[in-house]
Amino acid sequence: MNKITLLTFISCILFSKSLLSQDFCEQWKLLQDVVSTNHYSPKPIDDKMSEGVFDLMMEAINDKGFHFLKSDFDAFEKDRIQLDDYLSNKDCSFLTAYVTTFEKRIQESKKIISELSSATLSYDGRDTLHFTRNNDDLFYQSVENKKQYWRKSIKYRTVRRYINEVAKEKQTEEAFLAIEKTYRTQIIENALCQLDETLSVKNGIQRQFENIVLDAYVKYHDPHSSFLDTQDKTAYEAQLATSLIATGVQTYKNKEGAIEVSYITPGSSAFKNRTIAEGDIITSVIIKEETIDLSCFSNDELQRQMQDTSVEEVTFNIQKSDGVLKQITLVKSKIEVEENNLTGFVITGEKRIGFISIPSFYTDYESPNGLGMANDVARELYKLQKMNIDALIIDVRDNGGGSMKEAIDLSGLFIDRGPVAILKDQAGETATLRDANRGVAFTKPLAILVNEYSASASEFFSAAMQDYNRALIIGVTTYGKSSAQVMIPLQEEDENSDFTKLTSEVFYRATGKSHQAQGVIPDITLPSIYTDIASSEASEKYPLPNDDVTVKLKARPLPRIDKERLSQNSLARIQANTTFTSITESNKKLVTMLNEDDHIPVTFSKVKEYLAYRDTLWNSFREATSQENAMLTIENTVTTTEINGYDATAKKANEQLLTDMSTDPYIIEASNILKDYLKN
């Protein structure tokens, strides 16, 4: 009887895995059909596809944690040119080996880490930790090599936590060694917690690995296409929702187990603060004077606590993408859909220069004719012109894009009818996107501030203004994304269907040229801390190529701006400016630090020295951006002044914003360039 039961049990398991494999293959085939029908440039199912998807899949699996051995990867290698055959034959059982091996290695990692709790660890420098990883670092050479890594890593993290939490004047090696076990226990508990969370992921590891394969298949076509299961779809739709809550910070748990900012709600206190951004890692929060370490904390619980109606403010300790640590306190507020989400300011002096920062090209997705960012800009322009401004700065630094409709509408505020871009679809058909409205909202000189993280719709707008000689583009070459994506269900008749976000069209400048994988090159370049560091479209895997199209409707640009004179004057100021000199020097040091093979002996003194070096480097940049002696005087609009009169929270946030703007070297230089321009 027991044998029969056991055989039945085994049969159920095999049937279950076979069914999962079959369902997964069916889903992959559905995805293939959607991609081949709707993607701008679908690729054939062949060995080249198999190799591309395999490499992307391995990279994504490794991002879930450093657990595999070289022998595991050697075993997986047989699938490199077989994935296309698996798909054609509807045999996706290959994935079971990945899931089984991953679970095995996670358990192995847990055992290794747990054993470090009772081990006696020496900080005598015999262990050296390397921070630079290459292709060989996707796996461990052996189990022993894995043990060495975890021992070094736990030791390093223990010292780092101690240094980050103990006052500098109290930091000594003797004091550290006396309390080392306490900090080590915390580090180990957090590491084990993250591994447990990986094993107990919702919908199971099998489903997660299936999603990795599907996403890799879509990303093989271009880096901005992706696969979205129902949970991803829900999170995506939440970003488009117009019902705004709390601080405006939306988060998710990323592949490394960290709480990451996924979206900043337009009009929220986070949106207005401008410090916290998508991609920031939240290391801890302070709610009702209690500090909550998020290294082993669920995202659902974090959201629950932040949404507690008795909580009035939340303090976020965040780590920026460049490693800088910051603390931001945000007051919860109710944001109405109709609220103007942008604020205009006036830089005063001999010439009065308006300033508007646009963090994203948001819109009302629930209504095709809804009022979004462009309408908000128009309202602010009306207020600023009543304050007699002579010129305007629009700041789209760190603006990752958004609605193309808003980009077209915004362009229309500054040009009098005409083409602003050209759209090309999968069939090669082109359509000219134009501003159909006669008249302009602002005719005076315009400057647009851009940087490496200005992408998509912000590049669309900047390129249009550059092609019409309507604005001076100031800053750093932009990201280089000129594609548009659409959300498509795998099965239209199924309301619970998974989705894919696909690149369906690409857009070109009104000249027929493209900034794809090249970026919009500024008319006047300013130094950046991220030169030769920031990622760009060209650095992504499988970016769409740069080409051009035939122009059917020619733009009629305004008279050419004397950019050479303005650029020469700006360069002279930059070379004499200690702020930009410091930024340039900090960039050189940062490039060197990131490119060198960082390896340090894991001793208390060496780790402390290494952390101090990194802090000094980032502090030098922060100090550089705030040391400018010339300080701008900035006025609020009448509306903002009225709000400050009855809203103490808004007044406090506004005061901080004015301080930050007045010492921002990029805003200062942009205003100087416009003053030069106005002398003509």
C-alpha positions in Angstrom: 0.0 0.0 0.0 2.8 2.4 0.9 4.6 1.6 -2.4 1.4 2.3 -4.3 1.0 5.6 -2.5 4.6 6.6 -3.1 4.3 5.7 -6.8 1.1 7.7 -7.1 2.8 10.7 -5.3 5.8 10.5 -7.7 3.4 10.3 -10.7 1.6 13.4 -9.5 4.8 15.3 -9.2 6.0 14.3 -12.7 2.5 15.1 -14.1 2.6 18.5 -12.3 6.0 19.4 -13.7 5.0 18.2 -17.1 1.9 20.3 -17.0 3.9 23.3 -15.9 6.3 22.8 -18.7 3.5 22.4 -21.2 1.7 25.6 -19.9 5.0 27.5 -20.0 5.7 26.4 -23.6 2.2 27.4 -24.6 2.7 30.8 -23.0 6.1 31.2 -24.7 4.5 30.4 -28.0 1.7 33.0 -27.4 4.4 35.5 -26.5 6.3 34.7 -29.7 3.1 35.2 -31.8 2.4 38.6 -30.1 6.0 39.7 -30.6 6.2 38.6 -34.3 3.0 40.5 -35.0 3.5 43.7 -33.0 7.2 44.3 -32.3 8.8 47.0 -34.4 11.6 44.7 -35.6 10.8 41.1 -34.7 13.7 38.6 -34.9 13.6 35.1 -36.2 13.5 32.0 -34.0 17.0 30.5 -34.7 20.3 29.6 -33.0 21.2 33.3 -32.8 18.0 34.0 -30.9 18.8 31.0 -28.6 22.2 32.3 -27.7 20.9 35.8 -27.1 18.1 34.7 -24.8 20.4 32.2 -23.0 22.9 35.0 -22.2 20.2 37.3 -21.0 18.6 34.5 -19.0 21.8 33.6 -17.3 22.5 37.3 -16.4 19.0 37.6 -14.9 19.2 34.4 -13.0 22.6 35.5 -11.6 21.0 38.8 -10.6 18.8 36.9 -8.3 21.8 36.0 -6.2 25.4 34.9 -6.4 24.8 31.1 -5.7 25.8 28.9 -8.7 28.9 26.9 -9.2 30.9 26.7 -12.4 29.8 23.1 -12.8 26.2 24.3 -12.8 26.9 26.7 -15.7 28.8 24.0 -17.5 25.7 21.8 -17.3 23.4 24.7 -18.4 25.7 25.4 -21.4 24.1 22.6 -23.5 21.0 24.8 -23.8 22.8 27.7 -25.4 21.7 26.9 -29.0 18.8 24.6 -28.1 16.2 27.1 -26.8 14.8 27.7 -30.3 14.4 23.9 -30.7 12.7 23.6 -27.3 10.2 26.2 -28.3 9.5 24.7 -31.7 9.1 21.2 -30.1 7.0 22.6 -27.2 9.4 20.9 -24.8 10.3 23.3 -22.0 11.2 20.7 -19.4 14.8 22.1 -19.6 13.9 24.7 -17.0 13.3 22.2 -14.2 17.1 21.6 -14.0 17.6 25.4 -13.4 15.0 25.6 -10.7 16.2 22.5 -8.9 19.8 23.6 -9.0 18.9 27.1 -7.9 17.0 25.8 -4.9 19.8 23.4 -4.0 22.4 26.3 -4.1 20.2 28.6 -2.1 20.0 25.9 0.7 23.7 25.4 0.4 24.3 29.2 0.8 22.0 29.2 3.9 24.0 26.4 5.4 27.3 28.2 4.8 26.0 31.5 6.2 24.4 29.8 9.2 27.7 28.1 10.1 29.4 31.6 10.2 27.3 32.4 13.2 29.3 30.2 15.5 32.6 30.5 13.7 35.6 32.5 15.0 36.3 35.1 12.4 39.7 36.8 12.2 40.1 40.3 10.9 43.9 40.0 10.5 43.9 40.8 6.7 44.5 37.3 5.3 41.1 37.6 3.6 41.0 40.0 0.7 37.7 41.0 -0.8 37.4 42.0 -4.5 34.6 44.4 -5.6 35.1 44.3 -9.4 33.2 41.5 -11.1 33.7 40.1 -14.6 32.2 37.2 -16.6 34.0 34.6 -14.6 32.3 36.0 -11.4 28.9 34.8 -12.5 29.6 31.6 -10.5 31.9 30.1 -7.9 34.7 27.7 -8.9 33.8 25.3 -6.1 31.9 25.0 -2.9 35.1 25.9 -1.0 35.3 29.1 -3.1 31.7 29.9 -2.2 32.5 29.5 1.5 35.5 31.9 1.2 33.3 34.5 -0.5 30.6 34.4 2.1 33.1 34.5 4.9 34.7 37.6 3.4 31.4 39.2 2.6 29.9 38.7 6.0 33.1 40.1 7.6 33.0 43.2 5.3 29.3 43.8 5.9 29.8 43.5 9.7 32.5 46.1 9.7 30.5 48.4 7.4 27.4 48.2 9.6 29.4 49.1 12.7 31.1 52.1 11.0 27.8 53.3 9.6 26.0 53.1 13.0 28.6 54.1 15.5 29.7 57.7 16.0 33.1 58.3 14.5 34.8 59.4 17.7 33.8 56.1 19.3 35.0 53.9 16.4 38.1 51.9 17.4 39.2 48.4 16.5 39.1 47.3 20.1 35.5 48.5 20.5 34.5 46.8 17.2 36.0 43.4 18.2 34.2 43.6 21.5 30.8 43.9 19.8 31.6 42.2 16.5 29.4 39.2 17.2 26.3 41.3 17.8 26.7 43.0 14.4 27.7 39.8 12.6 24.5 38.1 14.0 22.4 41.0 12.5 24.1 40.7 9.1 23.6 36.9 9.0 20.0 37.1 10.1 19.3 39.6 7.3 21.1 37.5 4.7 19.2 34.3 5.7 16.0 36.3 5.7 16.6 37.4 2.1 17.3 33.8 1.1 14.2 32.5 2.8 12.2 35.2 1.0 13.7 34.1 -2.3 12.6 30.5 -1.7 9.1 31.5 -0.6 8.5 33.9 -3.5 4.8 34.2 -4.4 3.8 31.8 -7.3 7.0 29.8 -6.7 10.5 29.7 -8.1 9.4 27.7 -11.1 7.0 30.5 -12.2 9.7 33.1 -11.5 12.2 31.3 -13.7 9.6 31.0 -16.4 9.1 34.8 -16.3 12.9 35.2 -16.6 13.0 33.2 -19.8 10.0 35.1 -21.2 11.4 38.4 -20.3 14.8 37.5 -21.8 13.1 36.5 -25.0 11.4 39.9 -25.3 14.5 41.8 -24.3 16.4 40.1 -27.0 14.4 42.2 -29.4 15.3 45.5 -27.6 16.0 46.6 -24.1 12.8 48.5 -23.5 10.4 45.6 -24.2 9.5 43.3 -21.3 7.2 40.6 -20.2 4.7 41.4 -17.5 2.8 38.8 -15.5 -0.5 39.8 -13.8 1.3 41.1 -10.7 3.7 43.2 -12.8 0.7 44.5 -14.8 -1.1 45.5 -11.6 2.0 47.4 -10.4 2.4 49.1 -13.8 -1.3 50.2 -13.8 -0.8 51.6 -10.3 1.8 53.9 -11.7 -0.8 55.3 -14.1 -3.5 55.7 -11.5 -4.9 59.2 -10.7 -5.9 58.4 -7.1 -2.8 59.6 -5.2 -2.0 58.6 -1.7 0.5 59.3 1.1 3.9 60.6 0.3 3.7 59.6 -3.3 6.5 57.0 -3.0 5.6 53.7 -4.6 8.0 50.8 -4.0 8.7 47.2 -4.8 11.2 44.5 -3.8 13.9 44.1 -6.4 15.8 41.0 -7.4 18.4 41.7 -4.8 15.8 41.8 -2.1 16.1 45.5 -1.5 13.2 47.9 -1.4 13.4 50.1 -4.5 11.4 53.2 -5.5 9.3 52.2 -8.5 7.4 55.4 -9.1 6.9 58.9 -7.8 3.4 60.2 -8.0 3.0 63.5 -9.8 2.0 66.3 -7.5 2.9 64.4 -4.3 5.3 65.6 -1.6 7.9 63.2 -3.0 7.4 64.7 -6.5 7.8 68.3 -5.2 10.8 67.4 -3.1 12.8 66.3 -6.2 15.4 64.5 -4.1 14.0 60.9 -4.1 13.7 59.3 -7.5 12.8 56.0 -9.2 15.6 53.5 -8.8 16.6 54.8 -5.3 17.1 52.1 -2.7 15.3 52.7 0.6 17.6 51.2 3.3 15.4 52.2 6.3 12.5 54.4 7.2 11.6 56.3 10.4 7.9 56.1 11.2 6.6 57.5 14.5 10.2 57.9 15.7 10.9 54.2 15.2 13.6 53.3 12.7 12.7 50.3 10.6 15.6 48.4 8.9 14.3 47.3 5.5 17.0 44.7 4.7 14.6 42.0 5.9 11.2 43.6 5.5 8.4 42.9 3.1 7.3 45.5 0.7 3.6 44.9 1.5 4.3 45.5 5.2 6.2 48.7 4.4 3.3 50.0 2.3 0.8 49.0 5.0 2.7 51.0 7.7 3.2 54.0 5.5 -0.5 54.1 4.6 -1.5 54.0 8.3 -3.8 57.1 8.7 -2.2 57.9 12.0 1.2 58.4 10.3 1.7 62.0 9.2 5.2 61.9 7.9 7.8 59.3 6.9 11.6 59.8 6.9 13.4 57.8 4.2 17.0 56.8 4.3 17.9 56.2 0.7 20.9 55.2 -1.4 21.1 56.9 -4.8 22.3 55.0 -7.9 25.6 56.7 -7.5 26.1 55.4 -4.0 25.3 58.6 -2.2 23.3 58.2 1.1 20.6 60.7 1.8 17.8 61.3 4.4 14.5 62.8 3.3 11.4 63.5 5.4 8.2 63.6 3.5 4.8 64.8 4.8 1.8 62.8 3.7 -0.7 64.8 1.6 -3.8 64.3 -0.4 -3.2 65.1 -4.1 -6.2 65.9 -6.3 -6.1 64.9 -9.9 -6.9 68.4 -11.0 -4.0 69.9 -9.1 -1.2 71.7 -11.0 1.7 69.4 -10.5 4.4 71.9 -11.6 5.6 75.2 -10.1 7.2 78.1 -11.9 9.8 80.4 -10.4 11.5 83.6 -11.4 15.3 84.2 -11.2 15.6 87.9 -10.5 18.3 90.4 -11.5 18.9 92.7 -14.4 17.1 90.2 -16.5 14.2 88.1 -15.1 14.4 84.5 -16.1 11.5 82.0 -15.6 12.3 78.5 -14.4 10.1 75.3 -14.7 11.3 71.8 -13.8 9.5 68.9 -15.4 10.4 65.6 -13.7 8.2 63.5 -16.0 5.8 63.7 -19.0 2.7 62.7 -17.0 -0.8 62.7 -18.4 -4.3 61.6 -17.5 -4.4 58.1 -18.9 -8.1 57.7 -18.1 -9.1 60.3 -20.6 -7.5 60.8 -24.1 -8.3 64.5 -23.8 -7.2 64.8 -20.2 -5.1 67.6 -19.0 -1.5 66.6 -18.2 2.0 68.1 -18.0 1.8 70.3 -21.0 -1.4 72.0 -19.7 0.3 72.5 -16.3 3.3 74.2 -18.1 0.9 76.4 -20.0 -0.7 77.6 -16.7 2.7 78.3 -15.2 3.8 80.2 -18.3 0.8 82.4 -18.0 1.7 83.2 -14.4 5.4 83.8 -15.2 4.7 86.1 -18.1 2.5 88.2 -15.8 5.7 88.6 -13.7 7.5 90.0 -16.8 10.1 87.3 -17.5 12.6 88.0 -20.3 13.5 84.3 -20.9 12.7 80.8 -19.7 14.6 77.7 -18.5 12.9 74.3 -18.7 14.7 71.6 -16.7 14.3 68.0 -17.9 17.3 66.6 -16.2 16.6 63.1 -14.9 13.4 63.1 -16.8 12.9 59.5 -18.2 10.0 60.4 -20.4 6.3 59.5 -20.4 3.5 60.5 -22.7 4.4 61.3 -26.3 1.1 63.2 -26.5 2.4 65.5 -23.8 5.7 65.9 -25.6 3.9 67.0 -28.8 1.6 69.4 -26.8 4.6 70.9 -25.0 6.5 71.4 -28.3 3.3 73.2 -29.6 3.6 75.8 -26.8 6.8 77.1 -28.4 6.4 76.7 -32.1 3.7 78.0 -34.5 2.5 74.8 -36.3 4.6 72.3 -38.1 6.2 68.8 -37.8 7.9 68.0 -34.6 8.8 64.3 -35.2 8.3 61.4 -37.6 6.9 58.0 -36.4 7.8 54.7 -38.1 6.0 51.4 -37.6 6.8 47.7 -38.1 5.7 47.8 -41.7 8.1 50.7 -42.4 5.2 53.2 -42.8 5.9 56.7 -41.6 3.6 59.4 -40.2 4.5 63.0 -39.4 3.7 64.1 -35.9 2.9 67.8 -35.9 1.7 70.7 -33.8 -1.6 71.4 -35.4 -2.4 74.5 -33.3 -1.5 77.9 -34.7 0.1 80.3 -32.2 2.6 80.0 -29.4 2.4 80.5 -25.7 5.9 81.9 -25.3 8.1 83.7 -27.9 11.1 84.8 -25.8 14.5 83.0 -25.5 14.3 79.5 -24.2 16.9 77.1 -22.7 16.4 73.4 -21.9 18.6 71.7 -19.3 19.3 68.1 -20.0 21.6 65.3 -18.7 22.5 61.7 -19.2 19.2 60.6 -17.7 17.0 62.7 -19.9 15.3 60.1 -22.1 12.4 59.3 -24.5 9.8 62.1 -24.4 12.2 64.6 -22.9 14.6 63.9 -25.8 11.6 64.2 -28.2 10.9 67.7 -26.9 14.5 68.8 -26.7 15.3 67.5 -30.3 12.2 69.3 -31.7 13.2 72.6 -30.0 16.8 72.2 -31.3 15.7 71.5 -34.9 13.5 74.6 -34.9 16.3 76.7 -33.4 13.7 77.5 -30.8 15.9 76.7 -27.7 19.4 76.3 -26.5 20.0 72.8 -25.3 22.4 73.0 -22.3 24.0 70.2 -20.3 25.1 66.7 -21.2 24.3 64.3 -24.1 21.0 62.6 -23.3 20.3 58.9 -23.0 19.4 58.0 -26.6 16.0 56.4 -26.5 13.7 57.1 -29.5 11.3 54.2 -29.3 7.7 54.0 -28.1 6.1 51.0 -26.2 2.6 49.6 -26.0 1.0 47.1 -23.6 -0.5 44.0 -25.2 -2.2 41.1 -23.6 -1.0 37.6 -24.6 -4.7 36.6 -24.9 -7.1 39.4 -25.5 -10.2 37.3 -24.5 -8.7 36.5 -21.1 -9.0 39.3 -18.5 -6.4 37.6 -16.4 -3.9 37.3 -19.2 -0.3 38.2 -18.8 1.0 41.1 -20.8 4.0 42.2 -22.7 5.3 45.8 -23.1 6.6 46.0 -26.7 8.4 48.5 -28.7 6.0 49.0 -31.6 7.3 52.2 -33.2 10.3 54.4 -33.3 10.4 58.2 -33.7 12.7 60.4 -35.7 13.5 64.1 -35.5 11.7 66.5 -37.9 14.9 66.5 -39.9 14.6 62.7 -40.6 17.6 62.0 -38.4 17.5 59.9 -35.2 19.0 60.3 -31.8 18.5 56.5 -31.1 21.6 55.1 -29.3 23.3 58.5 -29.8 21.3 61.0 -27.7 20.5 64.6 -28.2 23.8 66.5 -28.2 23.6 69.8 -26.3 24.5 73.1 -28.0 26.5 74.0 -24.9 28.1 71.2 -22.8 28.5 71.4 -19.1 30.8 69.2 -16.9 29.1 66.2 -15.3 30.0 63.9 -12.4 28.7 61.0 -14.5 30.9 61.4 -17.6 32.0 58.0 -18.9 30.0 56.4 -16.1 26.3 56.7 -16.8 24.6 54.0 -18.8 23.1 55.0 -22.1 21.0 53.3 -24.8 24.1 52.4 -26.7 25.5 50.5 -23.7 22.4 48.3 -23.4 22.2 44.9 -25.0 20.4 44.6 -28.3 19.5 48.3 -28.8 17.7 49.3 -32.0 20.0 50.7 -34.6 20.4 54.3 -35.6 19.1 55.2 -39.0 17.1 57.9 -40.7 14.0 58.4 -42.8 12.8 60.5 -45.7 11.2 63.8 -44.7 7.7 64.4 -46.3 6.9 67.6 -44.5 9.8 70.0 -43.9 10.0 72.0 -40.8 10.6 75.8 -41.0 13.2 76.6 -38.4 13.7 80.0 -36.9 16.8 82.0 -37.6 20.0 80.3 -36.4 21.2 81.1 -32.9 24.8 82.3 -32.5 25.7 79.2 -30.4 29.4 79.5 -30.9 29.7 82.9 -29.1 27.5 81.7 -26.3 29.4 78.4 -26.0 32.8 80.2 -25.8 31.6 82.6 -23.1 30.2 79.6 -21.1 33.4 77.7 -21.4 35.4 80.7 -20.1 33.1 80.9 -17.1 33.3 77.1 -16.5 37.0 77.1 -16.5 37.1 79.9 -14.0 34.4 78.3 -11.8 35.6 76.3 -8.8 32.3 74.3 -8.7 32.7 72.9 -12.2 36.4 72.4 -11.6 35.6 70.3 -8.6 32.9 68.4 -10.5 35.4 67.5 -13.3 38.0 66.4 -10.7 35.5 64.3 -8.8 34.5 62.7 -12.1 38.0 61.7 -12.9 38.5 60.2 -9.4 35.2 58.4 -9.7 36.0 56.9 -13.1 39.3 55.7 -11.7 37.7 54.2 -8.6 35.0 52.3 -10.7 37.5 51.0 -13.3 40.2 49.9 -10.9 40.1 46.4 -9.5 39.0 47.3 -5.9 40.3 44.8 -3.5 41.0 45.4 0.2 42.2 43.3 3.1 39.2 42.7 5.3 40.6 44.3 8.5 38.9 46.9 10.6 41.3 49.7 9.6 41.4 48.9 5.8 37.6 48.6 5.5 37.2 51.9 7.5 39.8 53.5 5.2 38.0 52.3 2.1 34.6 53.5 3.2 36.1 56.9 4.2 37.7 57.2 0.8 34.3 56.5 -1.0 32.5 59.0 1.4 35.2 61.6 0.8 34.8 61.2 -3.0 31.0 61.6 -2.9 31.2 64.4 -0.4 33.6 66.3 -2.6 30.9 66.2 -5.4 28.1 67.3 -3.1 30.3 70.1 -1.7 31.2 71.1 -5.3 27.6 71.5 -6.3 26.9 73.8 -3.4 30.0 75.9 -3.1 29.3 78.5 -5.8 29.7 81.9 -4.3 27.3 83.6 -6.7 23.9 82.8 -5.4 20.7 83.3 -7.4 17.8 85.2 -6.0 14.6 83.4 -6.8 10.9 84.5 -6.5 7.8 82.5 -6.1 4.7 83.1 -8.2 1.8 84.8 -6.6 0.0 81.4 -6.4 2.9 79.7 -4.5 3.1 82.7 -2.1 -0.6 82.4 -1.3 -0.3 78.6 -0.6 2.7 79.2 1.6 0.6 81.7 3.6 -1.8 79.0 4.8 0.2 75.7 4.4 3.2 75.5 6.8 4.3 72.2 5.3 4.3 73.6 1.7 6.1 76.7 2.9 8.9 74.6 4.5 9.3 72.5 1.4 9.3 75.6 -0.8 12.1 77.2 1.3 14.3 74.2 0.9 13.6 74.0 -2.8 14.5 77.7 -3.3 17.8 77.1 -1.4 18.7 74.1 -3.6 17.8 75.9 -6.8 19.7 79.1 -5.9 23.0 77.2 -5.5 22.5 74.7 -8.4 25.5 75.3 -10.6 23.7 74.1 -13.7 20.7 76.5 -13.2 23.2 79.3 -12.5 25.1 78.7 -15.7 21.9 78.3 -17.8 20.7 81.6 -16.5 24.1 83.2 -17.3 23.9 81.8 -20.9 20.5 83.3 -21.3 21.7 86.6 -20.0 24.4 86.5 -22.7 21.8 85.6 -25.3 19.6 88.6 -24.3 22.5 91.0 -24.9 22.2 90.5 -28.7 
